[in-house]
Amino acid sequence: MILPFIFRRAFLNLIKKELFIAWFFLISAIVFEVLGTSFLKMNNPILAYSFMAIFIAFSYFFMGKAIKKIQVGIAYAVWELLGIILILLVSFILFKESLTSTQMLGIALSIIGIILINIGEVKE
């Protein structure tokens, strides 16, 4: 009787570990996407496009790994939202671009939307 419980617990721990790794891959995909997009502001277009291509390739590689364990719709929504937020922050901090109140409201609504999407995620 205790043996199935041990196997069940080990299986659940494995699933948690796999999900953690999948979310790590998703965060990595987002970071590489932001890096790739940010490099487009470089003055040298050859270097800019070269760095962008490399980082975007890494981004899609990690996204492919992430969606093996995370639902595609959830992963893509999180990827896009966090990518937009991070790009806006990079633009604001590094490139001294300004954020309008409408953009800030849009970010806030997007965050609320992602939270609602994740709350509604069907557990398998």
ABEGO torsion letter per residue (X at the ends): XAAAAAAAAAAAAAAAAAAAAAAAAAAAAAAAAAAAAAAAABABAAAAAAAAAAAAAAAAAAAAAAAAABBAAAAAAAAAAAAAAAAAAAAAAAAGBBBBAAAAAAAAAAAAAAAAAAAABBBX
